[in-house]
Structures are given as structure tokens and as C-alpha cells.
Amino acid sequence: MHIEPGLVDPSKIALSYATAVAAGATGLYFAGQALRERGLPSLVLRSLTATVLTFVFFEVLPHVPVGVSEVHLILGSTLFLLLGAGPSAIGLALGLLIQGLFFAPSDLPQYGMNLTTLLVPLFALHEVARRVIAPGTPYVDLRYAQVMQMSLIYQGGIVAWVAFWALYGQGFGATAAIASFGLAYMSVVLLEPLVDLAVLAAAKALRGRLPEALVARRLYAA
């Protein structure tokens, strides 16, 4: 997915197991919140939706190798706005695992690093959303500046974690490759807010016609 085989020596890869466990536990915490809010059927439906979308992001949408990793159109803020933090975390974890098991087995040793890289920015996004979105504002009423800020947090978090793993594995000799990867990722930062606004506009037009169990409560309700 993101961290290429060999970027981190196997003797140093144990750190990724610890970070992945911490990220997974946090994801389960948010999933528990979603379970209490909407019940098990809603959690399962939203998690399955997030899993399918994550797989599409990884395997169907274009992705190109740049620098220390690959640039994927991973629409993390889109998942978060539509489905919530818990289901999005489950979907990212399962989609990444499915990709590794069936399409890119060479990525499995890097699963812990890739999982951390995807989930920690999602949790940061959750915290930022609490601060930049007024309590009385449903997500369908967000403005461009707000979704741009959310995209910057998520995609910037991915770049930061990829940079961390590259420096951890290769030292400062990887700086130039990290810079080229980060610069290439700006295309995702520019595109994602437009996708978010289009998806939110569609959701707003479908208000009252979408089953509540399929979306996050905050999408329509403050």
C-alpha cells in the first residue's frame, strides 16, 4: 500500500507492531462508540461500505510509485464524513488486509506500518473536526475551507508517517525521496476537498431518502 518492502529492515520492524496495536485499539474504541450510537447492524453496514471503498481506493483508482512510497487517492476525510471514525477505521484496516492477502502479499510484512499510517491521521482528523466544526453544524453544511482543513490533516498525517518510517528505516539518506513523495501527495490534498463537497452535496440532496443506518449520525444531525 504505502510502505514499500525493504524500506524498514526486518530487525527494526517490531516498532510497527506496537504502533499498529495502539492504533487498532483506538479504532475499536471508536467502533464501540458507533455501536452504542446506532447499534450493531449500522456498524456492520458502515464498516462493510468503508471496506469496499478502501479496496477501491487501493486497487481500482490510479496509484503511482513516487519517492519512498506510492501515491494513492485514499479519501480518508470522505470516509470519515460519511461513515464516522469507527466504521472508517474498520474499513481501512480490512481493506488494507484484503489487499495484502489477495493482491499484494509482499505488503503483508509492512501491514503494521501501513495500518498505523492510515489510522492515526484518521483519529487526528476526528479531534480536529471537533474543534473546527461548530457543534450545531451537520457535515452536509460544511464549507470548502473546513473540508480543505480536514483533508490537510488526514493527508498531511499520511505523509508524516511515511516520512517517519522512511527515516526510521533508511536514515536521512531518504530525505530527497521523502520530499518528492510529499510534493506528489499535494495532488491528493487538492482533489480530496472537491470530492468531499460533491459527496456532501449528494448526501444533502438525498436527505430523508438514505437509511439512517448507512451513514454517520453527524452527517445530517448536529
Disulfide bonds with the S-S distance in Angstrom:
none
